[in-house]
Amino acid sequence: MGDTMNRVILGGLCLALSSLAMADVVGLRAGVSGWNAGVSGDVQSGPAPVDVESDLGFSDDPHVQAYVSLEHPVPLIPAVKLQFTSLDSEATGQLNQSFEGIAFDGATTTTADLTHADLLVYWELLDNVVSLDLGLQGKRVSGELVVTGTSGGDTAVASVDIDETVPLAYAAVGADLPLTGLGVYVSAAGVKYEDNQVLDLNAKVFYDIKLIGFELGWRELRLQLDDIEGMDADLAIGGPYAGINLHF
């Protein structure tokens, strides 16, 4: 009976130590940041491209990004990260050409919504002072582009709905400066098929203090879209961001 009890106690201690070790390498991180992003490029749904800056009047706007990630030590099972980006803007401009079959001839108000969510699954090939992640990223874009203006003296509205899910290849590298809490991180996700290309690029420096971290970075989203809901687009959306996160 004594040997059996000892084995039970020893087994319990081993299980508890194993759980503590597991807790040290399971990581949960959630963050939010403000992204000051500008847009450049053009869209086309007619005989000529429309410049989003000089024709529609878009410039830098503040947006919100948020994410939550879960990393663990279980082999073969990928880590998971969920991101959300609120990306909607309004601008006033002057358009004197056709868009979506409407011949605009004056002042316009345009609302653009490229709000999107990303689901990442990735494998941690390295996870110490230097980290290396490889995986897949699914980007779900659900939004619209609405141009309101005058055509022949009447008010006219042209609208393009955007509802796309795009799979991307994902890679990230990072490095920590030991004993300082400082580190750098760079990631890229992208895909190219036919005349379409999507790139999501991110670089940041971070500083972790116990459960709280701070981030400063630059993110750029590049879109080359061919005949998406009847519209072509060649856009670059990018700018600096600053944020805070909690990690356990």
N, C-alpha and C positions, 0 to 999 in steps of 0.2 A: 504493500500500500504506500509506503514511504517513497519507494522508487517511482511508482506511478505518479504520485503527487509532485515529485521533483520534476519529472518529465513534463507534466502539465504546466507547472510554473515556468520552466525553461522555455517551453514552446510559446507561452504567452508573452514572455519577455522578448523573444525573437520576433514575434509578430508585431509587438509594439515598436521595437526598434526599426523593423522594416517599414512600418507605417510612417515613422518619423523621417526616415531616409527618403521615402517617397514624397512626403510633404515638402522636403527641401528642393526637389527637382520638378515638382508640378508647379507650373506658373500660370497665374490668371492675371491678365492686365486689361484695364479699360481706360480709355482716354477720350478727350474731346479737345478740339482746337478750332481757332478762327483762321480761315484761309482767305487772304486778300488776292483774289484771282482776276486777272485781266484776260480778255478774249481777243483773238485776232484771226484773220482769215476770211473766207467767204462761203456763202451758201448759194445754190442755184436751183431754181425750179422754173426755168424759162429760158429765153434765148441768151441771156448774159448773166454772169455771176454778180451777186450782191455782196459788197464788202460790209462786214458786220460792224466795223468801226466808222468809216467815212460815210456810209450810206444809212445804216441803222442807228448809229450813235452809241454803240456799246463801249464801255470802258471798265476800269477796275471796280469790283464790287466785293463786299465781305460775304463769306459763306461759312457754313458750319460743317465740320467733319467729326465723326465719332467712330470708335472701334472697340471691340472686345476680342481678346485672343486667349486660347487655352493651349498650353504646351505641357507635354508629359513625357516620361521616360519609356513608355511601352514601345518596343521595337515594331516596325512595319506599320503601325497605326499612325496616321498623319496627325499633326497638330492642326488646329482650326482657328480661323480668324474671320470675323464678320465686320465689314466696314459699311458706313452710310455717309453719303455726301449730299447735302442740300445745295443744289446748284441752280437757282432761279434768279433771273435778273429782268429789269425793265429799262428801256432806253427810248429816247426820242431822236428822230433823224429826218432826213429828206430823201425820198425815193422817187426817182423819175424813170422807172422801167417796169417791166412785167415780172411778176412773181406769182406762181400758182395760177397763171392764166388771167391775172388782174393787172391792168395797166395803171400803176400808181403814178400820181403826178403832183405830189406835194408832201406836206409834213406827215410823218408816221409815228405811231407808238408801237413798240415791239416788246412782247414778253417772250422770254426764252426759258425753258425749264429742261435741264439735263440732269435732274436729280437721279441718283443711282445708288444701288447697293451692290456690294461685292462679297462673295463667299470664297475664302481661300482655304485650300487644304495643301499642306506642305510637309516635307520631311526634313528634319534637322540633321544634316550630314556632319556638321561640326557644331559644338555648343560649349565653348569655353571662352578664353580670351578673344578668340576669333570665331565667329559663327558663319555658317553657310546653310541656307535653306533653298530647296527646290520643290516646286509643286505646280498646282493649277489654280487659276482664279476665274471665277464666273462673274461677269459684270452684267447686271440687270438695269437697263435704262428705261425709264418710263416717264415721258414728258411730252412737250410740244413746243412749237414755234408759231406765234400768232402775230401777224402784222396788220395793224389797223391804220387806215389812212384815207385819202381822197382819190377818186377815180372818176374823171369827167364831171366833177362837181358834187358827186355823191360819196357818202361814206362806204368804204369797202373793207372787207376782212378776209385775209388769206391765212389759212391754218394748216399746219403739218403736224400730225401726231407721230410721236416716236415711241415705239414699244419693241425693244430689242434685247435679247440675251446673247452675250458674246463670251465664248471660252478663250482664256488667255493662258499662255505659259508664264510661270512666275519664278523669279529668282531674287534672293536677297543676301547681302553680306553685311557683316557688322564687326565692330571691334570695341572692346572695353579697355580703358586705361586703368589698370589694377589699383585698387585702394582709393580711388578718387570719386567713383560714381559717374564719371564722364565716359561718353562713348559716341560712336558714329554709326550710322546705318544708311544703307543705300539699297533700294529695291527697284525692280523693273518688271513689268508685266506687259505682254504684247502678243499680237496675232496679225498675220497678213494673209488674206485670201482674195483671189481675183484682184479687183481694183479697190479693195477695202483694207484699211489698216487702223488698228487701235493700239496706242501705247499709253501706259500709265507709269510715270516715273516719279520717284520720291527720294529725297536725300535729307537727312536731318542729323543734328547733334542733340544729345540728351544728357540730363543730369538727374540721377536718382538719389533721393534721400530717404532711406528706410522705405516706407510704404508709398511715398509720393515721388513723382518724377516730372520733369519739365522738358519740353521739346521745342526746338526752333528748326525750321526746315523750309524746303522748297518742293512744291509738287507741280507737275505739268502733265496735262492730259492732251494727247494729240489724236485727232479723229480725221480719217480720210474715208468718206462714205460714198458709195456709188449707188444711186437709185434706191435710197431708203425712203419708202413711202412717196416715191416720185421726186425726191430731192437729193442732190449731190451736196457734199459738204467737205471742206478742207479747213479744219479749225485747230487752233492751239489755245488751250486754257491753262494758265499757269500763274504762279506767284508765291510769295512767302506765307508761312503760317506759324503760329505759336500756340502751344497747348499745354495741358496738364494731364497726368494720368495717375492712376492708382494701381499698384501691383502687389500681389500676395505670393 
